[in-house]
Amino acid sequence: MASRFLRLSVFIQKYRTPLLLVGCGGVFSAKFFYHVFPDHTYRKLYQAWYKGKPASLSEKLENVFQEVLKDSAVSSPKTFSAFASFGFLPVGAGVPWLPSGAQIGLPANFNSTTEEPAGITNRTILINGKELEWDSDLGIALKNSLVFSPEAQKFAIAREVARLGAGGPVFHAAVAPACLAGACIYSVALKQIFGLQAGSIIFRVGVNVVALGLGVVSYFMTSDALTQWLDYSSDHRAACLSSDYAKGGLEFYEKILIRNKTLRSLMGPKGQEMYTPSGNLFPGHLLQLRHTTYTSRRDGILNLLKNEKV
């Protein structure tokens, strides 16, 4: 057993660079794969269905989508396409410079208005095992928070266009391989600093564990920081298109906060674990050190309007 471990150690030491390149390439491919073929991965996951068939996007939303692409000055509008998605907020995947392009899912409630909330109230929503009563006080509050003005809808779509157009998925996929390479650099540097290159194998294993831990911490910190930067950048680019887009962004985040506070009340203890009293989300797990809050995103757009930069 010891001899096998020693042979493996010698093999890794000898082919360290090629193995690192293959490992980084594999991690990047795994993280980026579904953005290469969004039609067969992401779209199938988020596609809305109606009577056993994929729901089609309404002509109204298709027109809104094309208006946003025009306002965003997208050089090749055909590289972006929209589809009908489930849920209540837009989603997106892919990058426009790949053959499959970028896919953005638009929810049915974007068809809804205060006078005609069919895209909302015709859905059955179960909360804590009970069907939501849309006519109740909390049901009405939730319904109102899911109806967005045309300006808010355009902002939400423009935000996704900006994120995908800036290569957000590529940046996210690059974090893991970069941190893997960093862990290897940590390992080599620590061994050289403490003179352990030819030392006891136990100490070298210990250094490798420390380096791996540093790589994991680096991954979560870098991933959170990148997410925040992309979120703020996408919001800024969408809000700077015009004052109408900025006002729509303000409404968009205000309604998300209202929705989350309403869900916090409806869901009871589970809602208190998921949403803060202000309507922000708690981090999804203990290793998520920072989270882009909806209040900060709203305040960023509010500052743009106050400074009259849009």
Backbone as numpy.savetxt, mean C-alpha at the origin, in Angstrom:
# Nx Ny Nz CAx CAy CAz Cx Cy Cz
27.96 -34.92 10.67 27.12 -33.71 10.67 27.99 -32.45 10.67
29.04 -32.48 11.50 29.96 -31.34 11.59 30.68 -31.12 10.26
31.06 -32.24 9.60 31.77 -32.12 8.33 30.88 -31.54 7.25
29.58 -31.90 7.27 28.63 -31.34 6.30 28.48 -29.84 6.51
28.38 -29.44 7.76 28.24 -28.02 8.08 29.48 -27.26 7.65
30.64 -27.87 7.86 31.90 -27.23 7.48 31.99 -27.08 5.96
31.59 -28.14 5.22 31.61 -28.07 3.76 30.65 -26.99 3.26
29.47 -26.91 3.91 28.50 -25.88 3.53 29.05 -24.49 3.80
29.73 -24.35 4.93 30.32 -23.05 5.28 31.39 -22.64 4.27
32.22 -23.61 3.87 33.27 -23.33 2.88 32.65 -22.97 1.54
31.58 -23.69 1.17 30.90 -23.43 -0.11 30.33 -22.01 -0.13
29.67 -21.63 0.97 29.07 -20.30 1.05 30.15 -19.22 1.01
31.25 -19.48 1.71 32.33 -18.52 1.73 32.95 -18.35 0.33
33.06 -19.45 -0.40 33.68 -19.43 -1.72 32.80 -18.72 -2.75
31.50 -18.99 -2.68 30.58 -18.43 -3.68 29.66 -17.38 -3.05
30.19 -16.63 -2.12 29.37 -15.67 -1.37 28.72 -14.63 -2.27
29.49 -14.06 -3.17 28.95 -12.99 -4.02 27.87 -13.51 -4.98
28.13 -14.62 -5.73 27.05 -15.12 -6.61 25.80 -15.52 -5.84
25.97 -16.14 -4.67 24.81 -16.54 -3.87 24.04 -15.31 -3.39
24.77 -14.26 -3.04 24.10 -13.04 -2.60 23.30 -12.42 -3.74
23.88 -12.39 -4.93 23.18 -11.83 -6.09 21.93 -12.63 -6.43
22.07 -13.97 -6.37 20.91 -14.83 -6.65 19.84 -14.64 -5.59
20.25 -14.55 -4.33 19.30 -14.36 -3.23 18.57 -13.04 -3.34
19.31 -11.97 -3.62 18.68 -10.64 -3.76 17.73 -10.61 -4.95
18.17 -11.25 -6.07 17.31 -11.30 -7.24 16.04 -12.09 -6.97
16.17 -13.20 -6.23 15.00 -14.01 -5.91 14.02 -13.29 -5.01
14.54 -12.58 -4.00 13.67 -11.83 -3.08 12.95 -10.71 -3.83
13.69 -10.01 -4.69 13.06 -8.93 -5.47 11.97 -9.48 -6.37
12.26 -10.60 -7.05 11.27 -11.20 -7.96 10.03 -11.63 -7.21
10.21 -12.20 -6.01 9.06 -12.65 -5.23 8.18 -11.48 -4.80
8.81 -10.36 -4.45 8.05 -9.20 -4.00 7.39 -8.45 -5.17
8.00 -8.53 -6.35 7.54 -7.73 -7.48 6.70 -8.52 -8.47
6.63 -9.84 -8.29 6.02 -10.71 -9.30 4.60 -10.29 -9.66
3.74 -10.04 -8.66 2.34 -9.78 -9.00 2.15 -8.40 -9.65
3.18 -7.55 -9.60 3.09 -6.28 -10.31 3.46 -6.43 -11.79
4.15 -7.53 -12.12 4.53 -7.78 -13.51 3.32 -8.28 -14.30
2.48 -9.07 -13.66 1.29 -9.62 -14.31 0.05 -9.27 -13.49
-0.28 -7.99 -13.36 -1.42 -7.60 -12.51 -2.75 -8.16 -13.00
-2.87 -8.42 -14.32 -4.11 -8.99 -14.86 -4.41 -10.35 -14.25
-3.37 -11.15 -14.05 -3.55 -12.52 -13.59 -3.35 -12.70 -12.09
-2.93 -11.65 -11.41 -2.69 -11.77 -9.97 -3.57 -10.77 -9.20
-3.17 -9.53 -9.22 -3.83 -8.50 -8.41 -5.28 -8.29 -8.81
-5.52 -8.23 -10.12 -6.89 -7.96 -10.58 -7.83 -9.09 -10.19
-7.37 -10.32 -10.31 -8.23 -11.46 -9.94 -8.54 -11.45 -8.44
-7.59 -10.93 -7.65 -7.77 -10.90 -6.20 -8.79 -9.85 -5.79
-8.79 -8.70 -6.48 -9.65 -7.58 -6.08 -10.85 -7.36 -7.00
-11.00 -8.17 -8.02 -12.10 -8.01 -8.97 -13.45 -8.17 -8.27
-14.36 -7.24 -8.53 -15.73 -7.36 -8.02 -16.52 -8.30 -8.93
-17.44 -9.05 -8.32 -18.25 -10.02 -9.08 -19.73 -9.69 -8.92
-20.47 -10.00 -9.99 -21.92 -9.79 -9.97 -22.59 -10.96 -10.67
-23.41 -11.69 -9.91 -24.12 -12.87 -10.43 -23.16 -13.88 -11.08
-22.05 -14.11 -10.40 -21.10 -15.12 -10.86 -20.19 -14.70 -11.98
-20.23 -13.41 -12.37 -19.39 -12.91 -13.44 -18.64 -11.66 -12.97
-17.46 -11.41 -13.54 -16.74 -10.19 -13.17 -17.58 -8.95 -13.46
-17.71 -8.09 -12.48 -18.49 -6.87 -12.67 -17.77 -5.93 -13.62
-18.52 -5.25 -14.44 -17.93 -4.30 -15.40 -17.91 -2.91 -14.79
-16.94 -2.13 -15.21 -16.82 -0.77 -14.72 -17.87 0.10 -15.40
-18.53 0.93 -14.63 -19.57 1.78 -15.19 -18.98 2.82 -16.13
-19.79 3.27 -17.06 -19.33 4.29 -18.01 -18.95 5.58 -17.28
-19.67 5.88 -16.21 -19.39 7.08 -15.42 -17.98 7.03 -14.85
-17.62 5.90 -14.21 -16.30 5.78 -13.60 -15.20 5.70 -14.65
-15.49 5.09 -15.78 -14.49 5.04 -16.85 -14.18 6.45 -17.35
-15.22 7.29 -17.45 -15.01 8.67 -17.88 -14.22 9.47 -16.84
-14.55 9.24 -15.56 -13.81 9.92 -14.49 -12.34 9.49 -14.51
-12.11 8.22 -14.73 -10.75 7.69 -14.78 -9.95 8.34 -15.91
-10.56 8.47 -17.07 -9.87 9.09 -18.20 -9.61 10.57 -17.95
-10.53 11.23 -17.27 -10.33 12.65 -16.92 -9.12 12.80 -16.00
-8.99 11.89 -15.04 -7.86 11.96 -14.10 -6.54 11.74 -14.83
-6.52 10.77 -15.75 -5.30 10.53 -16.53 -4.92 11.77 -17.33
-5.91 12.44 -17.88 -5.66 13.66 -18.66 -5.14 14.77 -17.75
-5.79 14.95 -16.59 -5.37 16.00 -15.65 -3.97 15.71 -15.10
-3.64 14.42 -14.96 -2.33 14.04 -14.42 -1.24 14.10 -15.46
-1.60 14.45 -16.70 -0.64 14.57 -17.80 0.13 13.28 -18.01
-0.59 12.15 -17.96 0.04 10.86 -18.22 0.42 10.78 -19.69
1.67 10.51 -19.97 2.15 10.52 -21.35 1.54 9.41 -22.20
1.31 8.25 -21.60 0.72 7.11 -22.33 -0.48 6.59 -21.56
-1.65 7.18 -21.75 -2.85 6.77 -20.99 -3.19 5.29 -21.15
-2.81 4.69 -22.28 -3.16 3.29 -22.51 -2.40 2.35 -21.56
-1.35 2.85 -20.92 -0.61 2.00 -19.97 -1.33 1.88 -18.63
-2.38 2.66 -18.44 -3.21 2.58 -17.24 -4.59 2.06 -17.63
-5.12 1.16 -16.85 -6.48 0.67 -17.08 -7.19 0.51 -15.75
-8.51 0.60 -15.80 -9.31 0.53 -14.58 -10.25 -0.67 -14.64
-10.62 -1.18 -13.47 -11.59 -2.28 -13.38 -12.43 -2.09 -12.14
-13.55 -2.79 -12.08 -14.45 -2.70 -10.94 -13.93 -3.59 -9.82
-13.66 -3.00 -8.67 -13.10 -3.75 -7.55 -14.08 -3.77 -6.38
-13.90 -4.72 -5.49 -14.72 -4.74 -4.28 -14.06 -3.85 -3.24
-14.73 -3.66 -2.11 -14.21 -2.75 -1.10 -14.79 -1.36 -1.31
-14.24 -0.39 -0.58 -14.78 0.97 -0.64 -13.75 2.02 -1.03
-12.50 1.60 -1.29 -11.45 2.54 -1.68 -10.72 2.01 -2.90
-10.14 2.89 -3.73 -9.39 2.44 -4.90 -8.15 1.64 -4.50
-7.78 0.69 -5.35 -6.57 -0.10 -5.15 -5.81 -0.12 -6.48
-4.52 -0.42 -6.43 -3.76 -0.41 -7.66 -2.51 -1.26 -7.59
-2.08 -1.74 -8.74 -0.86 -2.55 -8.84 -0.29 -2.40 -10.24
0.98 -2.83 -10.38 1.64 -2.76 -11.68 2.38 -1.44 -11.85
3.14 -1.35 -12.92 3.84 -0.11 -13.26 3.62 0.15 -14.74
3.46 1.42 -15.13 3.04 1.72 -16.52 4.07 1.38 -17.59
5.35 1.23 -17.23 6.34 0.98 -18.29 6.56 -0.49 -18.58
5.84 -1.39 -17.90 5.89 -2.81 -18.22 4.77 -3.16 -19.21
4.90 -4.27 -19.94 3.89 -4.62 -20.95 2.46 -4.68 -20.42
2.28 -5.20 -19.20 0.92 -5.32 -18.66 0.40 -4.01 -18.12
1.26 -3.02 -17.96 0.82 -1.71 -17.50 0.40 -1.70 -16.04
-0.34 -0.67 -15.67 -0.82 -0.50 -14.29 -2.33 -0.70 -14.26
-2.81 -1.36 -13.22 -4.23 -1.64 -13.05 -4.73 -0.92 -11.80
-5.82 -0.20 -11.92 -6.41 0.50 -10.78 -7.85 0.06 -10.62
-8.18 -0.44 -9.43 -9.53 -0.90 -9.15 -10.37 0.20 -8.52
-11.56 0.44 -9.07 -12.46 1.47 -8.57 -13.68 0.81 -7.94
-14.02 1.16 -6.69 -15.13 0.50 -5.99 -16.49 0.98 -6.43
-17.50 0.17 -6.15 -18.86 0.48 -6.60 -19.42 1.72 -5.92
-18.98 2.01 -4.68 -19.53 3.18 -3.99 -19.13 4.50 -4.65
-18.15 4.46 -5.58 -17.82 5.67 -6.33 -18.92 6.02 -7.33
-19.84 5.07 -7.56 -21.02 5.36 -8.38 -22.14 5.98 -7.57
-22.02 5.91 -6.24 -23.11 6.31 -5.35 -23.14 7.81 -5.14
-24.33 8.31 -4.87 -24.54 9.71 -4.47 -25.42 9.72 -3.23
-25.55 10.87 -2.62 -26.41 10.97 -1.43 -27.84 10.59 -1.77
-28.29 10.97 -2.96 -29.66 10.66 -3.37 -29.80 9.21 -3.82
-28.73 8.61 -4.33 -28.79 7.23 -4.85 -27.59 6.44 -4.32
-27.68 5.92 -3.08 -26.57 5.18 -2.47 -26.60 3.68 -2.77
-27.07 3.29 -3.96 -27.25 1.87 -4.27 -25.93 1.10 -4.20
-24.83 1.71 -4.53 -23.56 1.00 -4.49 -23.09 0.69 -3.09
-23.84 1.22 -2.09 -23.48 1.00 -0.68 -24.55 0.19 0.03
-25.77 0.70 0.01 -26.84 0.11 0.80 -27.33 -1.22 0.26
-26.99 -1.56 -1.00 -27.39 -2.87 -1.51 -26.39 -3.96 -1.16
-25.42 -3.64 -0.31 -24.45 -4.62 0.15 -24.80 -5.07 1.56
-24.56 -6.33 1.82 -24.75 -6.86 3.17 -23.41 -6.86 3.89
-23.33 -6.10 4.96 -22.09 -6.01 5.73 -22.33 -6.61 7.10
-21.51 -7.59 7.46 -21.61 -8.24 8.76 -20.55 -7.67 9.69
-20.97 -7.19 10.83 -20.05 -6.66 11.85 -20.29 -7.43 13.13
-19.25 -8.12 13.59 -19.34 -8.99 14.76 -20.45 -10.03 14.60
-20.59 -10.53 13.36 -21.56 -11.58 13.08 -22.98 -11.09 12.88
-23.21 -9.78 12.95 -24.55 -9.23 12.79 -24.60 -8.33 11.55
-25.73 -8.40 10.86 -25.88 -7.58 9.66 -26.06 -6.12 10.04
-25.33 -5.25 9.35 -25.41 -3.82 9.63 -26.76 -3.28 9.16
-27.40 -2.50 10.02 -28.67 -1.85 9.66 -28.35 -0.46 9.13
-28.52 -0.28 7.84 -28.16 0.99 7.22 -29.04 2.13 7.71
-30.24 1.85 8.24 -31.14 2.90 8.70 -30.87 3.34 10.13
-29.96 2.64 10.82 -29.62 3.05 12.18 -28.73 4.29 12.15
-28.54 4.93 13.30 -27.73 6.15 13.36 -26.31 5.90 12.88
-25.69 4.81 13.38 -24.33 4.49 12.96 -24.29 4.02 11.51
-25.36 3.35 11.08 -25.43 2.92 9.68 -25.50 4.10 8.73
-26.28 5.11 9.11 -26.37 6.32 8.28 -25.04 7.06 8.26
-24.37 7.12 9.43 -23.07 7.79 9.49 -22.05 7.07 8.61
-22.09 5.74 8.64 -21.16 4.97 7.80 -21.47 5.17 6.32
-22.76 5.15 5.99 -23.17 5.34 4.59 -22.70 6.70 4.08
-22.89 7.75 4.88 -22.48 9.09 4.45 -20.96 9.19 4.27
-20.22 8.44 5.07 -18.76 8.50 4.97 -18.24 7.77 3.74
-19.10 6.98 3.10 -18.70 6.20 1.93 -19.14 6.86 0.62
-19.83 7.97 0.71 -20.26 8.72 -0.48 -19.27 9.86 -0.69
-18.58 9.84 -1.82 -17.57 10.85 -2.11 -18.01 11.74 -3.26
-17.65 13.00 -3.17 -17.93 13.94 -4.26 -17.05 13.60 -5.45
-17.38 14.10 -6.65 -16.52 13.85 -7.83 -15.08 14.30 -7.60
-14.89 15.41 -6.88 -13.53 15.91 -6.62 -12.76 14.95 -5.72
-13.42 14.40 -4.71 -12.76 13.45 -3.81 -12.43 12.16 -4.55
-13.33 11.72 -5.43 -13.07 10.53 -6.23 -11.86 10.74 -7.14
-11.80 11.90 -7.78 -10.67 12.18 -8.67 -9.36 12.21 -7.91
-9.38 12.80 -6.71 -8.16 12.82 -5.90 -7.70 11.40 -5.57
-8.65 10.55 -5.14 -8.30 9.19 -4.76 -7.70 8.41 -5.93
-8.25 8.63 -7.12 -7.72 7.95 -8.31 -6.36 8.54 -8.69
-6.25 9.87 -8.65 -4.99 10.54 -9.00 -3.87 10.12 -8.06
-4.21 9.88 -6.81 -3.21 9.41 -5.84 -2.63 8.07 -6.26
-3.49 7.16 -6.72 -3.02 5.85 -7.18 -2.21 5.98 -8.47
-2.66 6.84 -9.36 -1.92 7.07 -10.61 -0.53 7.59 -10.31
-0.43 8.53 -9.36 0.86 9.10 -9.00 1.77 8.05 -8.36
1.21 7.22 -7.50 2.02 6.20 -6.80 2.57 5.17 -7.78
1.73 4.69 -8.67 2.17 3.68 -9.63 3.07 4.31 -10.70
2.74 5.52 -11.11 3.55 6.18 -12.12 4.95 6.50 -11.64
5.10 6.71 -10.32 6.42 6.99 -9.75 7.22 5.71 -9.46
6.64 4.56 -9.77 7.35 3.30 -9.54 7.32 2.84 -8.11
6.25 3.18 -7.38 6.13 2.76 -5.98 6.34 1.28 -5.75
5.73 0.39 -6.57 5.95 -1.05 -6.37 7.41 -1.47 -6.52
8.15 -0.80 -7.41 9.57 -1.14 -7.60 10.36 -0.79 -6.35
10.10 0.39 -5.79 10.79 0.81 -4.57 10.51 -0.15 -3.42
9.25 -0.54 -3.27 8.89 -1.46 -2.19 9.58 -2.81 -2.37
9.61 -3.30 -3.61 10.23 -4.60 -3.86 11.74 -4.56 -3.65
12.35 -3.39 -3.79 13.81 -3.26 -3.66 14.28 -3.21 -2.22
13.37 -2.98 -1.29 13.77 -2.83 0.12 14.35 -4.13 0.67
13.65 -5.25 0.46 14.08 -6.53 1.01 15.46 -6.96 0.50
15.71 -6.97 -0.83 17.05 -7.35 -1.29 18.14 -6.39 -0.81
17.81 -5.10 -0.70 18.80 -4.14 -0.21 19.18 -4.44 1.23
18.19 -4.80 2.04 18.47 -5.12 3.45 19.17 -6.47 3.57
18.89 -7.41 2.67 19.60 -8.68 2.66 21.08 -8.45 2.35
21.34 -7.62 1.36 22.73 -7.28 1.05 23.38 -6.55 2.22
22.60 -5.69 2.87 23.12 -4.97 4.04 23.50 -5.91 5.16
22.67 -6.97 5.38 22.98 -7.94 6.43 24.30 -8.64 6.15
24.55 -8.96 4.90 25.82 -9.59 4.53 27.00 -8.64 4.77
26.80 -7.37 4.44 27.85 -6.38 4.68 28.10 -6.22 6.17
27.00 -6.20 6.97 27.16 -6.13 8.43 28.00 -7.29 8.93
27.70 -8.48 8.41 28.40 -9.69 8.87 29.89 -9.61 8.57
30.24 -9.25 7.34 31.65 -9.16 6.96 32.36 -8.07 7.76
31.71 -6.92 7.91 32.32 -5.80 8.63 32.57 -6.14 10.10
31.59 -6.78 10.74 31.75 -7.13 12.15 32.87 -8.15 12.35
32.95 -9.10 11.43 34.01 -10.11 11.54 35.39 -9.49 11.36
35.49 -8.53 10.47 36.78 -7.86 10.26 37.13 -6.97 11.44
36.13 -6.28 11.98 36.38 -5.38 13.11 36.88 -6.15 14.33
36.26 -7.30 14.58 36.61 -8.08 15.77 37.60 -9.21 15.46
38.12 -9.25 14.22 39.12 -10.24 13.86 38.64 -11.67 13.98
37.43 -11.94 13.50 36.84 -13.28 13.65 36.83 -14.07 12.34
37.48 -13.58 11.30 37.47 -14.27 10.02 38.01 -15.70 10.15
39.02 -15.86 10.96 39.60 -17.20 11.15 39.40 -17.69 12.57
38.45 -17.10 13.28 38.21 -17.48 14.67 37.27 -18.65 14.81
36.77 -18.81 16.01 35.86 -19.91 16.32 34.57 -19.80 15.51
34.09 -20.96 15.06 32.86 -20.98 14.27 31.66 -20.52 15.09
31.72 -20.73 16.40 30.61 -20.32 17.26 30.48 -18.79 17.25
31.65 -18.10 17.34 31.62 -16.63 17.32 31.15 -16.11 15.96
31.58 -16.80 14.89 31.16 -16.37 13.55 29.66 -16.54 13.37
29.11 -17.64 13.89 27.66 -17.85 13.83 26.94 -16.77 14.63
27.49 -16.43 15.78 26.89 -15.38 16.60 26.87 -14.04 15.88
27.97 -13.74 15.18 28.04 -12.49 14.42 27.01 -12.51 13.29
26.85 -13.66 12.65 25.86 -13.78 11.57 24.44 -13.54 12.09
24.16 -14.04 13.29 22.84 -13.85 13.88 22.61 -12.37 14.18
23.63 -11.70 14.73 23.53 -10.26 15.01 23.31 -9.49 13.71
24.08 -9.85 12.66 23.95 -9.16 11.37 22.56 -9.38 10.78
22.03 -10.60 10.92 20.69 -10.88 10.42 19.65 -10.05 11.17
19.83 -9.92 12.48 18.91 -9.10 13.27 18.95 -7.64 12.84
20.15 -7.13 12.57 20.27 -5.76 12.08 19.59 -5.59 10.72
19.72 -6.63 9.88 19.07 -6.59 8.57 17.55 -6.56 8.69
17.01 -7.34 9.63 15.55 -7.36 9.83 15.05 -6.01 10.33
15.76 -5.44 11.31 15.38 -4.13 11.83 15.46 -3.08 10.72
16.52 -3.16 9.93 16.68 -2.22 8.81 15.53 -2.35 7.83
15.08 -3.60 7.59 13.99 -3.82 6.64 12.71 -3.13 7.11
12.34 -3.34 8.36 11.09 -2.76 8.85 11.17 -1.24 8.92
12.31 -0.71 9.36 12.44 0.74 9.43 12.44 1.37 8.03
13.17 0.76 7.10 13.23 1.29 5.74 11.87 1.16 5.05
11.22 0.03 5.24 9.91 -0.19 4.61 8.89 0.82 5.11
8.87 1.07 6.42 7.94 2.05 6.97 8.24 3.46 6.47
9.54 3.81 6.46 9.92 5.15 5.99 9.58 5.34 4.51
9.81 4.31 3.71 9.49 4.39 2.28 7.99 4.52 2.07
7.21 3.75 2.82 5.76 3.83 2.71 5.27 5.24 3.01
5.81 5.82 4.10 5.42 7.18 4.44 5.79 8.16 3.32
7.00 8.04 2.80 7.43 8.95 1.75 6.55 8.83 0.50
6.24 7.60 0.10 5.41 7.39 -1.08 3.99 7.91 -0.85
3.46 7.71 0.35 2.11 8.19 0.65 2.04 9.71 0.58
2.98 10.37 1.24 2.97 11.84 1.24 3.25 12.39 -0.16
4.17 11.74 -0.88 4.51 12.19 -2.22 3.33 12.05 -3.17
2.63 10.92 -3.09 1.46 10.69 -3.96 0.35 11.68 -3.64
0.12 11.92 -2.36 -0.89 12.91 -1.96 -0.54 14.29 -2.50
0.73 14.65 -2.36 1.18 15.98 -2.79 0.99 16.16 -4.29
1.39 15.16 -5.06 1.28 15.26 -6.52 -0.19 15.33 -6.95
-1.05 14.56 -6.28 -2.47 14.59 -6.64 -3.11 15.92 -6.24
-2.77 16.41 -5.05 -3.38 17.66 -4.57 -2.90 18.87 -5.36
-1.69 18.80 -5.90 -1.13 19.93 -6.64 -1.68 20.04 -8.06
-2.52 19.10 -8.49 -3.08 19.18 -9.84 -3.98 20.40 -9.98
-4.75 20.69 -8.92 -5.60 21.88 -8.92 -6.19 22.05 -7.53
-6.81 23.19 -7.29 -7.44 23.42 -5.99 -8.61 22.46 -5.77
-9.30 22.08 -6.86 -10.40 21.12 -6.73 -9.89 19.76 -6.27
-8.76 19.35 -6.79 -8.19 18.08 -6.35 -7.77 18.17 -4.88
-7.19 19.28 -4.49 -6.77 19.45 -3.09 -7.98 19.43 -2.15
-9.04 20.13 -2.51 -10.25 20.12 -1.69 -10.87 18.72 -1.66
-10.78 18.03 -2.80 -11.27 16.65 -2.83 -10.45 15.76 -1.92
-9.14 15.99 -1.87 -8.28 15.20 -0.98 -8.61 15.44 0.47
-8.92 16.70 0.81 -9.30 17.03 2.18 -10.58 16.29 2.56
-11.56 16.31 1.66 -12.81 15.59 1.91 -12.57 14.08 2.01
-11.72 13.57 1.13 -11.44 12.13 1.09 -10.92 11.64 2.43
-9.94 12.32 2.99 -9.38 11.86 4.27 -10.29 12.16 5.45
-11.05 13.24 5.37 -12.02 13.51 6.44 -13.04 12.39 6.52
-13.50 11.92 5.37 -14.51 10.87 5.37 -13.93 9.52 5.78
-12.66 9.27 5.44 -12.02 8.04 5.90 -11.93 8.05 7.42
-11.59 9.19 8.01 -11.50 9.29 9.46 -12.88 9.09 10.11
-13.91 9.67 9.51 -15.27 9.48 10.03 -15.67 8.02 9.93
-15.36 7.41 8.78 -15.68 5.98 8.60 -15.01 5.13 9.66
-13.73 5.38 9.91 -13.00 4.57 10.87 -13.52 4.76 12.29
-13.88 6.00 12.64 -14.45 6.24 13.97 -15.81 5.56 14.12
-16.58 5.55 13.03 -17.88 4.87 13.06 -17.68 3.36 13.21
-16.73 2.80 12.48 -16.45 1.37 12.59 -15.91 1.02 13.98
-15.16 1.91 14.57 -14.65 1.68 15.93 -15.82 1.51 16.91
-16.87 2.33 16.71 -18.05 2.22 17.57 -18.85 0.95 17.25
-18.99 0.65 15.97 -19.78 -0.52 15.57 -19.13 -1.83 15.97
-17.82 -1.91 15.90 -17.10 -3.17 16.12 -16.78 -3.44 17.58
-16.99 -2.47 18.45 -16.74 -2.69 19.87 -15.26 -2.90 20.17
-14.91 -3.89 21.01 -13.51 -4.12 21.39 -12.58 -4.35 20.19
-13.07 -5.05 19.17 -12.24 -5.28 17.98 -11.94 -3.96 17.26
-12.94 -3.08 17.22 -12.74 -1.79 16.60 -11.75 -0.93 17.37
-11.76 -1.04 18.70 -10.83 -0.29 19.52 -9.39 -0.79 19.34
-9.25 -2.06 19.00 -7.92 -2.60 18.74 -7.40 -2.19 17.35
-8.31 -1.93 16.43 -7.93 -1.63 15.05 -7.81 -0.13 14.78
-8.73 0.67 15.36 -8.78 2.10 15.05 -8.53 2.93 16.32
-7.82 4.04 16.14 -7.61 4.97 17.24 -8.85 5.85 17.40
-9.01 6.53 18.54 -10.17 7.41 18.71 -10.26 8.51 17.65
-9.12 8.90 17.06 -9.12 9.94 16.03 -9.47 9.41 14.65
-9.51 8.07 14.50 -9.84 7.47 13.21 -8.66 6.93 12.45
-7.46 7.03 13.02 -6.28 6.45 12.37 -6.24 4.95 12.62
-5.36 4.27 11.91 -5.17 2.83 12.10 -4.02 2.59 13.05
-4.19 1.61 13.93 -3.07 1.14 14.72 -2.15 0.33 13.80
-0.83 0.30 14.08 0.08 -0.53 13.26 -0.41 -1.96 13.20
-0.23 -2.58 12.03 -0.74 -3.93 11.80 -0.06 -5.00 12.64
1.19 -4.74 13.07 1.92 -5.72 13.88 2.97 -4.99 14.69
3.56 -5.67 15.66 4.50 -5.05 16.57 5.76 -4.56 15.87
6.15 -5.21 14.76 7.37 -4.83 14.06 7.16 -3.65 13.11
5.90 -3.22 12.97 5.65 -2.03 12.15 5.85 -0.82 13.05
6.99 -0.16 12.89 7.38 0.88 13.83 6.64 2.19 13.60
6.34 2.51 12.35 5.68 3.76 12.04 4.56 3.52 11.03
3.55 4.38 11.08 2.40 4.23 10.18 2.00 5.60 9.66
1.71 5.70 8.38 1.26 6.96 7.79 -0.16 7.23 8.24
-0.35 8.20 9.12 -1.68 8.45 9.67 -2.53 9.25 8.70
-3.82 9.00 8.75 -4.73 9.74 7.89 -4.82 11.20 8.32
-4.68 11.47 9.62 -4.73 12.85 10.07 -3.55 13.66 9.51
-2.37 13.05 9.47 -1.20 13.78 8.94 -1.33 13.97 7.43
-1.93 13.02 6.75 -2.12 13.16 5.31 -3.16 14.24 5.02
-4.20 14.28 5.83 -5.20 15.35 5.68 -4.58 16.71 5.97
-3.79 16.79 7.05 -3.18 18.06 7.44 -2.18 18.55 6.38
-1.50 17.60 5.72 -0.57 17.99 4.66 -1.29 18.69 3.52
-2.46 18.19 3.15 -3.24 18.82 2.08 -3.82 20.14 2.56
-4.23 20.18 3.82 -4.77 21.42 4.38 -3.71 22.52 4.36
-2.48 22.17 4.65 -1.39 23.15 4.60 -1.17 23.66 3.18
-1.30 22.78 2.21 -1.18 23.22 0.81 -2.24 24.26 0.47
-3.46 24.01 0.91 -4.55 24.95 0.63 -4.33 26.28 1.36
-3.86 26.20 2.60 -3.62 27.43 3.37 -2.51 28.27 2.76
-1.51 27.59 2.23 -0.38 28.31 1.62 -0.67 28.73 0.18
-1.88 28.34 -0.29 -2.32 28.71 -1.64 -1.31 28.29 -2.71
-0.81 27.06 -2.55 0.12 26.52 -3.53 -0.61 25.74 -4.61
-1.90 25.59 -4.47 -2.69 24.89 -5.47 -3.88 25.75 -5.86
